[in-house]
Amino acid sequence: MKKIFGMMLCSIMLLVYVCPVSALTKFKDWNTGEGNQYGTAEQLDSNSFLIKGKTGDVDENNTHTGPYAWSDAKEKLSEGITEEIHVNIDVDKMQVGEKFHVSLSLNDNESNYLTEMLINTEKMSDGTVQVTYGPDRNFNFIIKAEESGLYTYRWHMYKEDGESHFKFTLLKGDKVIGEETEDLKDDVHSGQELPDDAVAGYLWFVGIDANDGITVYNSLPVLNVDTEVKGDNLTVEDKNISEVLEESLNQVPELKELLENKNVTISLVSEEVTPTEEETKKFEDAVKNGNIANYFDISVIVSADGEESKHLTDLTKEIKLSAKVPTNLPSLKLGYERTYYIIREHDGKVEVLPTTLSEDKTTVTFSSDKFSTYALAYVDTKAEEVPNTLDNISTYLLLGGISVLAICGLVIYSKKKKLFN
Protein backbone atom coordinates (compact mmCIF):
# COMPACT_ATOMS: atom_id res chain seq x y z
CA MET A 1 0.00 0.00 0.00
CA LYS A 2 2.90 2.36 0.59
CA LYS A 3 3.72 4.75 -2.25
CA ILE A 4 5.76 7.90 -2.46
CA PHE A 5 3.86 11.06 -3.41
CA GLY A 6 6.42 13.70 -2.41
CA MET A 7 3.71 16.15 -1.41
CA MET A 8 3.76 19.09 0.96
CA LEU A 9 1.92 18.70 4.23
CA CYS A 10 -0.99 21.06 4.61
CA SER A 11 -2.73 22.78 7.49
CA ILE A 12 -6.29 23.25 6.28
CA MET A 13 -9.50 22.53 8.13
CA LEU A 14 -12.31 21.25 5.91
CA LEU A 15 -15.56 19.42 6.56
CA VAL A 16 -15.84 16.38 4.33
CA TYR A 17 -19.17 14.66 3.83
CA VAL A 18 -19.30 11.25 2.18
CA CYS A 19 -22.35 10.36 0.14
CA PRO A 20 -23.55 6.75 0.21
CA VAL A 21 -26.54 7.01 -2.08
CA SER A 22 -27.17 4.31 -4.69
CA ALA A 23 -24.06 2.07 -4.99
CA LEU A 24 -21.75 4.63 -3.40
CA THR A 25 -19.62 3.60 -0.45
CA LYS A 26 -20.08 4.51 3.19
CA PHE A 27 -16.46 5.19 4.02
CA LYS A 28 -16.34 4.40 7.73
CA ASP A 29 -13.75 1.71 8.47
CA TRP A 30 -10.74 3.99 8.46
CA ASN A 31 -7.27 2.45 8.54
CA THR A 32 -4.76 4.53 10.46
CA GLY A 33 -1.81 2.18 10.04
CA GLU A 34 0.32 0.53 12.67
CA GLY A 35 0.78 2.87 15.60
CA ASN A 36 -1.43 5.45 13.85
CA GLN A 37 1.30 6.11 11.30
CA TYR A 38 -1.29 7.57 8.95
CA GLY A 39 -3.00 9.69 11.59
CA THR A 40 -6.20 9.07 13.53
CA ALA A 41 -9.91 8.61 12.85
CA GLU A 42 -12.03 9.38 15.91
CA GLN A 43 -15.68 8.37 15.65
CA LEU A 44 -17.80 11.33 16.76
CA ASP A 45 -21.18 9.65 16.42
CA SER A 46 -22.85 6.99 14.32
CA ASN A 47 -22.55 9.21 11.28
CA SER A 48 -19.25 11.07 11.51
CA PHE A 49 -15.52 10.80 12.15
CA LEU A 50 -12.82 13.30 12.99
CA ILE A 51 -9.78 12.53 10.82
CA LYS A 52 -6.34 13.89 11.59
CA GLY A 53 -3.12 13.41 9.66
CA LYS A 54 0.15 12.19 11.11
CA THR A 55 1.99 14.94 12.94
CA GLY A 56 5.72 15.42 12.89
CA ASP A 57 8.15 13.93 10.40
CA VAL A 58 7.23 11.05 8.10
CA ASP A 59 9.66 8.36 7.05
CA GLU A 60 11.17 8.27 3.57
CA ASN A 61 8.92 5.43 2.44
CA ASN A 62 5.66 7.09 3.44
CA THR A 63 4.65 10.62 2.68
CA HIS A 64 0.95 9.88 3.14
CA THR A 65 -0.67 11.66 6.05
CA GLY A 66 -4.23 10.74 6.81
CA PRO A 67 -6.24 7.52 7.21
CA TYR A 68 -7.74 5.63 4.28
CA ALA A 69 -10.89 3.53 3.81
CA TRP A 70 -11.70 0.84 1.27
CA SER A 71 -14.48 1.18 -1.24
CA ASP A 72 -17.14 -1.53 -1.15
CA ALA A 73 -18.36 -0.86 -4.69
CA LYS A 74 -18.91 -4.08 -6.64
CA GLU A 75 -18.90 -2.59 -10.13
CA LYS A 76 -16.01 -3.35 -12.48
CA LEU A 77 -14.22 -0.88 -14.71
CA SER A 78 -15.93 -2.33 -17.81
CA GLU A 79 -19.31 -1.63 -16.15
CA GLY A 80 -18.42 1.86 -14.93
CA ILE A 81 -17.41 2.79 -11.37
CA THR A 82 -18.65 5.89 -9.52
CA GLU A 83 -17.70 7.21 -6.06
CA GLU A 84 -18.09 10.68 -4.59
CA ILE A 85 -17.46 12.76 -1.49
CA HIS A 86 -18.88 16.08 -0.32
CA VAL A 87 -16.49 18.74 0.91
CA ASN A 88 -17.41 21.97 2.70
CA ILE A 89 -14.96 24.58 1.43
CA ASP A 90 -14.69 27.86 3.33
CA VAL A 91 -12.48 29.97 1.11
CA ASP A 92 -12.08 32.81 3.63
CA LYS A 93 -10.81 30.53 6.39
CA MET A 94 -8.17 28.89 4.21
CA GLN A 95 -4.71 30.42 4.21
CA VAL A 96 -2.78 30.96 0.98
CA GLY A 97 -0.81 27.82 0.16
CA GLU A 98 -2.92 25.46 2.22
CA LYS A 99 -3.70 22.23 0.42
CA PHE A 100 -5.92 19.25 0.73
CA HIS A 101 -5.66 16.11 -1.40
CA VAL A 102 -7.86 13.08 -1.73
CA SER A 103 -7.17 10.06 -3.90
CA LEU A 104 -9.29 7.16 -5.17
CA SER A 105 -7.42 4.10 -6.41
CA LEU A 106 -8.20 1.36 -8.88
CA ASN A 107 -7.16 -2.14 -7.82
CA ASP A 108 -7.22 -5.58 -9.40
CA ASN A 109 -9.53 -8.35 -8.21
CA GLU A 110 -6.96 -9.29 -5.56
CA SER A 111 -6.86 -5.75 -4.14
CA ASN A 112 -3.46 -4.97 -5.65
CA TYR A 113 -2.90 -1.33 -6.55
CA LEU A 114 -3.13 -0.46 -10.26
CA THR A 115 -3.49 3.33 -10.50
CA GLU A 116 -5.29 6.25 -8.87
CA MET A 117 -7.08 9.53 -9.48
CA LEU A 118 -5.74 12.30 -7.25
CA ILE A 119 -7.75 15.50 -6.67
CA ASN A 120 -5.93 18.56 -5.31
CA THR A 121 -7.54 21.46 -3.46
CA GLU A 122 -5.39 24.53 -2.80
CA LYS A 123 -5.80 28.16 -1.70
CA MET A 124 -4.08 30.43 -4.21
CA SER A 125 -2.47 33.84 -3.84
CA ASP A 126 -5.36 35.51 -5.69
CA GLY A 127 -7.71 34.48 -2.86
CA THR A 128 -9.46 31.67 -4.72
CA VAL A 129 -9.43 27.93 -4.13
CA GLN A 130 -8.46 25.76 -7.08
CA VAL A 131 -9.47 22.16 -7.58
CA THR A 132 -7.21 20.23 -9.95
CA TYR A 133 -6.46 16.64 -11.01
CA GLY A 134 -3.17 14.76 -10.72
CA PRO A 135 0.44 15.89 -10.45
CA ASP A 136 0.16 17.65 -13.82
CA ARG A 137 -2.95 19.58 -12.74
CA ASN A 138 -4.60 18.85 -16.05
CA PHE A 139 -7.73 20.89 -15.35
CA ASN A 140 -8.49 23.75 -13.02
CA PHE A 141 -11.83 24.60 -11.36
CA ILE A 142 -11.90 27.87 -9.41
CA ILE A 143 -13.97 28.55 -6.28
CA LYS A 144 -14.26 32.18 -5.21
CA ALA A 145 -14.80 33.40 -1.64
CA GLU A 146 -18.45 34.26 -2.20
CA GLU A 147 -18.96 30.73 -3.53
CA SER A 148 -17.96 28.99 -0.31
CA GLY A 149 -20.13 26.02 0.56
CA LEU A 150 -20.70 22.32 0.12
CA TYR A 151 -19.09 20.77 -2.97
CA THR A 152 -19.30 17.28 -4.41
CA TYR A 153 -16.18 15.60 -5.77
CA ARG A 154 -17.28 12.80 -8.09
CA TRP A 155 -15.06 10.13 -9.68
CA HIS A 156 -16.34 8.09 -12.61
CA MET A 157 -14.06 5.47 -14.20
CA TYR A 158 -15.14 3.51 -17.27
CA LYS A 159 -14.03 1.83 -20.48
CA GLU A 160 -14.97 2.92 -23.97
CA ASP A 161 -13.75 1.25 -27.18
CA GLY A 162 -11.30 -0.74 -25.13
CA GLU A 163 -9.67 2.34 -23.55
CA SER A 164 -9.92 3.45 -19.91
CA HIS A 165 -11.18 6.92 -18.98
CA PHE A 166 -11.72 8.97 -15.84
CA LYS A 167 -14.33 11.72 -15.61
CA PHE A 168 -14.19 14.12 -12.69
CA THR A 169 -17.21 16.29 -11.85
CA LEU A 170 -17.32 19.14 -9.35
CA LEU A 171 -20.82 20.05 -8.20
CA LYS A 172 -22.43 22.45 -5.77
CA GLY A 173 -25.79 20.99 -4.92
CA ASP A 174 -27.32 19.92 -8.23
CA LYS A 175 -25.34 22.47 -10.22
CA VAL A 176 -22.32 21.22 -12.18
CA ILE A 177 -19.43 23.63 -11.58
CA GLY A 178 -17.01 21.80 -13.86
CA GLU A 179 -16.53 18.48 -15.58
CA GLU A 180 -13.48 17.03 -17.28
CA THR A 181 -12.58 13.67 -18.83
CA GLU A 182 -9.03 12.29 -18.86
CA ASP A 183 -7.43 9.10 -20.13
CA LEU A 184 -6.64 6.76 -17.27
CA LYS A 185 -3.01 5.78 -16.75
CA ASP A 186 -1.93 2.26 -17.55
CA ASP A 187 -1.27 -0.21 -14.79
CA VAL A 188 1.76 1.37 -13.08
CA HIS A 189 3.23 -2.06 -12.36
CA SER A 190 2.99 -3.71 -15.77
CA GLY A 191 2.54 -0.73 -18.07
CA GLN A 192 -0.38 -2.56 -19.65
CA GLU A 193 -3.92 -1.35 -20.31
CA LEU A 194 -6.08 -1.53 -17.19
CA PRO A 195 -8.04 -4.79 -16.92
CA ASP A 196 -11.80 -4.84 -17.45
CA ASP A 197 -12.32 -6.31 -13.98
CA ALA A 198 -10.47 -3.51 -12.15
CA VAL A 199 -12.44 -2.24 -9.14
CA ALA A 200 -12.46 0.81 -6.86
CA GLY A 201 -9.81 0.49 -4.17
CA TYR A 202 -9.22 2.93 -1.34
CA LEU A 203 -10.11 6.53 -0.65
CA TRP A 204 -7.09 8.16 0.97
CA PHE A 205 -6.76 11.63 2.42
CA VAL A 206 -3.26 12.77 1.57
CA GLY A 207 -1.01 15.55 2.79
CA ILE A 208 -3.17 16.53 5.79
CA ASP A 209 -1.73 18.34 8.76
CA ALA A 210 -4.79 20.27 9.99
CA ASN A 211 -4.74 21.19 13.67
CA ASP A 212 -8.45 20.54 14.15
CA GLY A 213 -8.64 17.68 11.69
CA ILE A 214 -11.25 16.91 9.06
CA THR A 215 -14.80 15.91 9.91
CA VAL A 216 -15.99 13.08 7.66
CA TYR A 217 -19.61 11.95 7.42
CA ASN A 218 -20.36 8.40 6.28
CA SER A 219 -23.78 9.34 4.90
CA LEU A 220 -25.04 12.31 2.95
CA PRO A 221 -26.13 14.99 5.40
CA VAL A 222 -29.86 15.46 5.47
CA LEU A 223 -32.12 18.23 6.71
CA ASN A 224 -34.64 17.16 9.35
CA VAL A 225 -37.08 20.06 9.60
CA ASP A 226 -39.85 20.61 12.13
CA THR A 227 -42.03 23.72 12.19
CA GLU A 228 -43.82 25.41 15.05
CA VAL A 229 -45.84 28.57 15.65
CA LYS A 230 -45.31 30.65 18.77
CA GLY A 231 -47.47 33.59 19.85
CA ASP A 232 -51.00 33.88 21.24
CA ASN A 233 -52.05 36.63 18.86
CA LEU A 234 -51.18 34.84 15.60
CA THR A 235 -52.70 31.86 13.81
CA VAL A 236 -51.44 30.22 10.62
CA GLU A 237 -54.23 29.50 8.16
CA ASP A 238 -52.10 27.70 5.55
CA LYS A 239 -51.86 23.93 5.93
CA ASN A 240 -48.70 23.83 3.79
CA ILE A 241 -46.68 26.16 6.00
CA SER A 242 -44.06 23.46 6.68
CA GLU A 243 -43.44 22.96 2.97
CA VAL A 244 -43.15 26.71 2.34
CA LEU A 245 -40.74 27.23 5.24
CA GLU A 246 -38.56 24.28 4.24
CA GLU A 247 -38.53 25.39 0.61
CA SER A 248 -37.51 28.88 1.72
CA LEU A 249 -34.71 27.43 3.84
CA ASN A 250 -33.42 25.47 0.85
CA GLN A 251 -33.09 28.74 -1.07
CA VAL A 252 -30.35 29.88 1.32
CA PRO A 253 -27.44 27.54 0.38
CA GLU A 254 -24.98 28.74 2.99
CA LEU A 255 -27.59 28.25 5.71
CA LYS A 256 -28.73 24.87 4.42
CA GLU A 257 -25.15 23.61 4.36
CA LEU A 258 -24.55 24.92 7.88
CA LEU A 259 -27.53 22.95 9.14
CA GLU A 260 -26.83 19.71 7.29
CA ASN A 261 -27.11 16.56 9.37
CA LYS A 262 -28.77 18.40 12.24
CA ASN A 263 -32.27 18.53 13.66
CA VAL A 264 -33.68 21.80 12.39
CA THR A 265 -36.66 23.67 13.81
CA ILE A 266 -38.24 26.58 11.93
CA SER A 267 -40.30 28.71 14.30
CA LEU A 268 -42.81 31.35 13.27
CA VAL A 269 -42.78 33.66 16.29
CA SER A 270 -45.07 36.62 16.96
CA GLU A 271 -44.72 39.07 19.84
CA GLU A 272 -45.83 42.61 20.59
CA VAL A 273 -43.18 45.29 20.17
CA THR A 274 -42.74 49.00 20.79
CA PRO A 275 -41.49 50.81 17.68
CA THR A 276 -39.31 53.90 17.66
CA GLU A 277 -40.87 57.35 17.19
CA GLU A 278 -39.72 57.36 13.56
CA GLU A 279 -41.27 53.95 12.93
CA THR A 280 -44.46 54.97 14.70
CA LYS A 281 -44.87 57.99 12.42
CA LYS A 282 -44.43 55.79 9.32
CA PHE A 283 -47.14 53.44 10.50
CA GLU A 284 -49.54 56.25 11.47
CA ASP A 285 -49.05 57.98 8.12
CA ALA A 286 -49.80 54.77 6.21
CA VAL A 287 -53.56 54.93 6.87
CA LYS A 288 -55.43 58.26 6.80
CA ASN A 289 -57.22 58.98 10.07
CA GLY A 290 -56.04 55.59 11.30
CA ASN A 291 -55.63 54.45 14.87
CA ILE A 292 -52.99 51.86 15.80
CA ALA A 293 -54.44 48.95 17.76
CA ASN A 294 -51.06 47.28 18.40
CA TYR A 295 -47.62 46.64 16.98
CA PHE A 296 -46.19 43.17 16.61
CA ASP A 297 -43.15 41.50 15.12
CA ILE A 298 -43.28 38.25 13.14
CA SER A 299 -39.99 36.38 12.91
CA VAL A 300 -39.06 33.15 11.15
CA ILE A 301 -36.30 31.69 13.30
CA VAL A 302 -34.14 28.75 12.21
CA SER A 303 -32.60 26.66 15.01
CA ALA A 304 -30.23 23.70 14.73
CA ASP A 305 -30.02 21.17 17.55
CA GLY A 306 -31.75 23.67 19.83
CA GLU A 307 -29.43 26.59 19.05
CA GLU A 308 -30.70 29.61 17.11
CA SER A 309 -28.85 30.00 13.80
CA LYS A 310 -30.55 32.58 11.61
CA HIS A 311 -33.71 34.55 10.87
CA LEU A 312 -35.46 34.08 7.53
CA THR A 313 -36.86 37.46 6.52
CA ASP A 314 -38.23 36.43 3.13
CA LEU A 315 -40.13 33.33 2.03
CA THR A 316 -40.54 31.86 -1.43
CA LYS A 317 -44.34 32.10 -1.17
CA GLU A 318 -46.90 34.05 0.82
CA ILE A 319 -48.53 32.32 3.77
CA LYS A 320 -51.95 33.21 5.14
CA LEU A 321 -52.05 34.43 8.75
CA SER A 322 -54.71 35.65 11.15
CA ALA A 323 -54.07 38.25 13.85
CA LYS A 324 -56.39 38.66 16.83
CA VAL A 325 -58.23 41.95 17.27
CA PRO A 326 -57.46 43.29 20.76
CA THR A 327 -60.43 43.21 23.12
CA ASN A 328 -59.51 46.49 24.82
CA LEU A 329 -60.20 48.78 21.83
CA PRO A 330 -62.62 51.70 22.29
CA SER A 331 -66.27 50.79 21.71
CA LEU A 332 -67.64 51.61 18.29
CA LYS A 333 -69.97 54.63 18.37
CA LEU A 334 -73.55 54.25 17.23
CA GLY A 335 -73.87 54.91 13.53
CA TYR A 336 -70.19 54.22 12.79
CA GLU A 337 -68.37 51.40 11.02
CA ARG A 338 -64.85 50.10 11.78
CA THR A 339 -62.39 48.99 9.08
CA TYR A 340 -59.15 47.14 9.95
CA TYR A 341 -55.78 47.31 8.18
CA ILE A 342 -52.50 45.38 8.48
CA ILE A 343 -49.46 47.59 7.92
CA ARG A 344 -46.06 45.99 7.25
CA GLU A 345 -42.63 47.60 7.48
CA HIS A 346 -39.88 45.58 5.77
CA ASP A 347 -36.44 46.83 4.75
CA GLY A 348 -37.59 50.42 5.23
CA LYS A 349 -40.67 50.05 3.03
CA VAL A 350 -44.14 50.45 4.59
CA GLU A 351 -47.10 48.75 2.91
CA VAL A 352 -50.79 48.32 3.70
CA LEU A 353 -51.80 44.70 3.11
CA PRO A 354 -55.25 43.50 1.99
CA THR A 355 -57.22 42.10 4.93
CA THR A 356 -60.40 40.21 5.67
CA LEU A 357 -62.34 40.58 8.92
CA SER A 358 -63.87 37.41 10.33
CA GLU A 359 -67.67 37.22 10.71
CA ASP A 360 -67.40 37.46 14.49
CA LYS A 361 -65.04 40.45 14.06
CA THR A 362 -62.36 38.90 16.31
CA THR A 363 -59.57 38.23 13.77
CA VAL A 364 -58.06 39.87 10.73
CA THR A 365 -56.65 37.61 7.99
CA PHE A 366 -53.81 38.65 5.67
CA SER A 367 -51.02 37.10 3.57
CA SER A 368 -47.30 37.87 3.64
CA ASP A 369 -43.95 36.55 2.47
CA LYS A 370 -41.84 39.16 4.28
CA PHE A 371 -41.35 39.28 8.02
CA SER A 372 -40.35 42.08 10.34
CA THR A 373 -42.60 44.63 12.08
CA TYR A 374 -46.38 44.87 11.65
CA ALA A 375 -49.19 47.06 12.97
CA LEU A 376 -52.92 46.44 13.24
CA ALA A 377 -54.73 49.70 12.50
CA TYR A 378 -58.38 50.67 12.32
CA VAL A 379 -60.46 53.57 11.05
CA ASP A 380 -63.96 54.44 12.33
CA THR A 381 -66.18 56.12 9.73
CA LYS A 382 -69.79 57.28 9.92
CA ALA A 383 -72.07 54.71 8.38
CA GLU A 384 -74.16 55.80 5.41
CA GLU A 385 -77.86 56.29 6.21
CA VAL A 386 -79.48 53.34 4.55
CA PRO A 387 -83.37 53.43 4.43
CA ASN A 388 -85.03 50.71 6.44
CA THR A 389 -87.33 48.97 3.96
CA LEU A 390 -89.90 47.67 6.48
CA ASP A 391 -90.38 51.07 8.18
CA ASN A 392 -91.02 52.75 4.84
CA ILE A 393 -93.68 50.24 3.86
CA SER A 394 -95.52 50.88 7.14
CA THR A 395 -95.32 54.63 6.60
CA TYR A 396 -96.65 54.37 3.06
CA LEU A 397 -99.54 52.17 4.19
CA LEU A 398 -100.44 54.60 6.98
CA LEU A 399 -100.37 57.61 4.69
CA GLY A 400 -102.37 55.73 2.10
CA GLY A 401 -105.00 54.81 4.68
CA ILE A 402 -105.31 58.39 5.87
CA SER A 403 -105.70 59.58 2.29
CA VAL A 404 -108.48 57.07 1.62
CA LEU A 405 -110.29 58.12 4.79
CA ALA A 406 -109.95 61.76 3.84
CA ILE A 407 -111.38 61.15 0.38
CA CYS A 408 -114.28 59.15 1.83
CA GLY A 409 -115.01 62.00 4.29
CA LEU A 410 -115.09 64.55 1.51
CA VAL A 411 -117.48 62.41 -0.53
CA ILE A 412 -119.88 61.95 2.43
CA TYR A 413 -119.72 65.68 3.27
CA SER A 414 -120.47 66.59 -0.31
CA LYS A 415 -123.52 64.29 -0.42
CA LYS A 416 -124.89 65.62 2.87
CA LYS A 417 -124.53 69.19 1.66
CA LYS A 418 -126.52 68.45 -1.46
CA LEU A 419 -129.25 66.73 0.59
CA PHE A 420 -129.81 69.72 2.91
CA ASN A 421 -129.86 72.10 0.01
TAFENBEL-V880909 format. One record per backbone hydrogen bond with DSSP energy under -0.5 kcal/mol. NH is the residue of the N-H (numbers start at 1). CO is the residue of the C=O. E is the energy in kcal/mol with one decimal. If there is no record, write none. Layout:
# TAFENBEL-V880909
nh = [NH NH]
co = [CO CO]
e = [E E]
This chain:
# TAFENBEL-V880909
nh = [5 10 14 15 16 16 17 17 18 19 19 20 24 27 28 30 31 32 36 37 38 39 39 40 42 43 44 44 45 48 49 50 51 51 52 62 63 66 68 69 71 77 78 79 80 81 83 85 86 87 88 89 89 90 91 94 94 97 98 100 101 102 103 104 105 106 107 108 111 114 115 117 118 119 120 121 122 123 124 124 127 129 130 131 132 132 133 134 137 138 141 143 144 147 148 149 151 151 152 153 153 154 154 155 156 157 158 159 160 163 165 166 167 168 168 169 170 171 171 172 175 177 177 178 180 182 184 187 188 191 198 199 201 203 204 204 205 206 206 208 209 213 214 215 216 216 217 218 219 224 224 225 226 228 230 234 235 237 237 238 241 244 245 246 247 248 249 250 251 251 252 253 255 256 257 258 259 260 261 262 262 264 264 265 266 267 267 268 269 269 270 271 273 275 280 281 282 283 284 285 286 286 287 287 290 291 293 293 294 296 297 298 299 299 300 301 301 302 303 303 304 305 307 309 310 312 313 315 319 321 322 323 324 325 326 329 336 337 339 341 342 343 343 344 345 346 346 349 351 353 353 356 358 361 364 365 366 368 371 373 374 375 376 377 377 378 379 381 381 383 386 387 389 392 393 394 395 396 397 398 399 400 401 402 403 404 405 406 407 408 409 410 411 412 413 414 415 416 417 418 419 420 421]
co = [3 207 12 88 14 215 15 86 217 17 84 18 21 25 26 28 68 30 33 34 32 32 36 52 50 41 42 48 48 45 216 42 49 214 40 59 3 38 31 203 201 198 196 76 76 157 155 153 17 151 15 87 149 88 89 90 91 123 95 121 206 119 204 117 202 115 199 112 108 106 106 104 116 102 132 100 130 98 122 128 124 143 122 141 120 130 139 118 134 133 131 129 142 144 145 89 87 149 171 85 151 152 169 83 167 81 165 77 163 160 158 182 156 166 180 154 178 152 169 175 172 170 175 170 168 166 164 192 114 187 195 107 105 69 103 202 67 101 204 65 10 210 51 14 49 214 16 47 47 222 262 223 264 266 268 231 322 235 320 320 238 240 241 242 243 244 245 246 247 248 249 251 252 252 253 254 255 257 222 222 259 224 262 303 226 265 301 228 267 299 230 297 295 273 276 277 278 279 280 281 282 283 283 284 287 378 291 376 376 374 271 372 269 297 312 267 299 310 265 301 307 263 304 302 302 300 311 369 368 366 235 364 233 362 324 326 333 381 379 377 353 341 375 351 373 344 349 346 344 342 351 365 363 358 323 356 321 319 313 345 296 343 294 341 375 291 339 337 379 335 384 385 387 388 389 390 391 392 393 394 395 396 397 398 399 400 401 402 403 404 405 406 407 408 409 410 411 412 413 414 415 416 417]
e = [-0.6 -0.9 -0.6 -1.2 -0.6 -3.1 -0.5 -7.6 -2.3 -0.5 -0.8 -0.5 -2.3 -1.0 -1.1 -1.6 -3.7 -0.6 -1.9 -0.6 -2.9 -0.5 -1.4 -2.1 -2.8 -0.5 -0.6 -2.0 -1.4 -0.8 -2.9 -3.4 -0.6 -3.7 -2.6 -1.6 -0.7 -1.9 -1.7 -2.0 -3.7 -2.1 -2.2 -1.3 -1.3 -3.1 -1.9 -2.2 -5.7 -3.6 -4.4 -0.8 -2.8 -0.6 -0.8 -1.0 -0.5 -2.8 -2.3 -2.5 -1.3 -2.0 -2.5 -1.9 -2.0 -3.2 -3.0 -2.4 -2.2 -2.6 -1.5 -2.7 -0.5 -2.7 -2.9 -2.1 -2.1 -2.3 -0.5 -3.3 -1.6 -2.6 -2.9 -2.8 -2.1 -0.5 -0.6 -3.3 -1.5 -1.7 -2.6 -3.1 -0.5 -1.7 -1.6 -1.9 -3.1 -0.5 -2.9 -3.1 -0.5 -0.6 -2.3 -3.1 -1.4 -2.6 -2.1 -0.6 -2.8 -1.8 -3.0 -3.1 -3.2 -0.5 -2.8 -2.0 -2.9 -2.0 -0.5 -2.6 -1.8 -2.7 -0.6 -1.7 -2.4 -3.3 -1.9 -2.7 -2.3 -3.1 -1.6 -2.9 -3.1 -3.1 -2.6 -0.6 -1.6 -2.2 -0.6 -1.5 -0.9 -0.6 -3.2 -0.9 -3.2 -0.6 -1.5 -2.0 -0.5 -0.6 -1.3 -0.8 -2.5 -1.9 -2.9 -0.9 -2.3 -0.6 -2.6 -1.1 -0.7 -2.1 -2.8 -2.5 -2.4 -2.3 -2.1 -2.1 -0.6 -0.8 -1.8 -0.6 -0.8 -2.6 -2.7 -1.2 -1.6 -0.8 -2.0 -0.5 -1.5 -3.3 -0.7 -2.6 -3.2 -0.6 -3.0 -2.8 -0.8 -3.0 -2.3 -1.8 -1.3 -0.6 -2.8 -2.1 -1.7 -2.2 -2.6 -2.2 -0.7 -0.8 -0.6 -0.5 -1.9 -2.5 -0.6 -3.4 -1.2 -2.4 -3.1 -2.3 -2.9 -0.5 -0.7 -2.8 -0.7 -3.4 -2.6 -0.5 -2.9 -3.0 -2.1 -3.3 -1.6 -3.1 -0.6 -2.7 -2.3 -3.3 -2.8 -2.8 -2.0 -3.2 -0.5 -0.7 -1.7 -3.4 -2.4 -3.0 -0.9 -0.5 -2.8 -3.2 -2.7 -0.5 -2.6 -1.9 -2.8 -3.1 -0.6 -1.7 -2.4 -1.8 -2.7 -2.8 -2.7 -1.9 -2.3 -1.3 -3.3 -2.1 -2.5 -2.8 -0.6 -2.4 -2.2 -2.7 -0.6 -3.3 -0.9 -0.5 -0.8 -1.7 -1.8 -1.8 -2.1 -2.8 -2.3 -2.3 -2.7 -2.4 -2.4 -2.4 -2.3 -2.2 -2.4 -2.4 -2.4 -2.7 -2.4 -2.1 -2.2 -2.5 -2.5 -2.3 -2.0 -2.5 -2.1 -1.7 -1.9 -2.1 -1.6]
